[in-house]
Amino acid sequence: MADAAPPPRPKRPCPVCGKPAEREGPYRPFCSARCKQIDLGRWLAGDYAVPGEPLDPAEEDRS
């Protein structure tokens, strides 16, 4: 008996606008170049942050 192909995975929403995004493509996981640029701008502006311990002000001056 031949193995059945797995069912196709559902499309995930774009993390910026929520529209369905293609599973494969140049903008994955975003739906468009615009949403990709918006996300990059958010990273560069510091809107996203990785939580961590606050730095000691003296250590901050050394770097």
Contact map, one row per residue, 1 for C-alpha under 8 A:
111000000000000000000000000000000000000000000000000000000000000
111100000000000000000000000000000000000000000000000000000000000
111110000000000000000000000000000000000000000000000000000000000
011111000000000000000000000000000000000000000000000000000000000
001111100000000000000000000000000000000000000000000000000000000
000111110000000000000000000000000000000000000000000000000000000
000011111000000000000000000000000000000000000000000000000000000
000001111100000000000000000000000000000000000000000000000000000
000000111110000000000000000000000000000000000000000000000000000
000000011111000000000000000000000000000000000000000000000000000
000000001111100000011110000000000000000000000000000000000000000
000000000111110000011110000010000000000000000000000000000000000
000000000011111011111000000001000000000000000000000000000000000
000000000001111111111000000011100010000000000000000000000000000
000000000000111111000000000011000000000000000000000000000000000
000000000000011111000000000001000010011000000000000000000000000
000000000000111111100000000000000010000000000000000000000000000
000000000000111111110000000000000000000000000000000000000000000
000000000000110011111000000000100000000000000000000000000000000
000000000011110001111100000000100000000000000000000000000000000
000000000011110000111110000111100000000000000000000000000000000
000000000011000000011111100111100000000000000000000000000000000
000000000011000000001111100110000000000000000000000000000000000
000000000000000000000111110100000000000000000000000000000000000
000000000000000000000111111100000000000000000000000000000000000
000000000000000000000001111100000000000000000000000000000000000
000000000000000000000000111111111001000000000000000000000000000
000000000000000000001111111111100000000000000000000000000000000
000000000001011000001110001111100000000000000000000000000000000
000000000000111100001100001111111011000000000000000000000000000
000000000000010000111100001111111011000000000000000000000000000
000000000000000000000000001001111111000000000000000000000000000
000000000000000000000000001001111111100000000000000000000000000
000000000000000000000000000000011111110000000000000000000000000
000000000000010110000000000001111111111000000000000000000000000
000000000000000000000000001001111111111100000000000000000000000
000000000000000000000000000000001111111110000000000000000000000
000000000000000100000000000000000111111111000000000000000000000
000000000000000100000000000000000011111111100000000000000000000
000000000000000000000000000000000001111111110000000000000000000
000000000000000000000000000000000000111111111000000000000000000
000000000000000000000000000000000000011111111111000000000000000
000000000000000000000000000000000000001111111111000000000000000
000000000000000000000000000000000000000111111110000000000000000
000000000000000000000000000000000000000011111110000000000000000
000000000000000000000000000000000000000001111111100000000000000
000000000000000000000000000000000000000001111111100000000000000
000000000000000000000000000000000000000001100111110000000000000
000000000000000000000000000000000000000000000111111000000000000
000000000000000000000000000000000000000000000001111100000000000
000000000000000000000000000000000000000000000000111110000000000
000000000000000000000000000000000000000000000000011111000000000
000000000000000000000000000000000000000000000000001111100000000
000000000000000000000000000000000000000000000000000111110000000
000000000000000000000000000000000000000000000000000011111011000
000000000000000000000000000000000000000000000000000001111111000
000000000000000000000000000000000000000000000000000000111111100
000000000000000000000000000000000000000000000000000000011111110
000000000000000000000000000000000000000000000000000000111111111
000000000000000000000000000000000000000000000000000000111111111
000000000000000000000000000000000000000000000000000000001111111
000000000000000000000000000000000000000000000000000000000111111
000000000000000000000000000000000000000000000000000000000011111
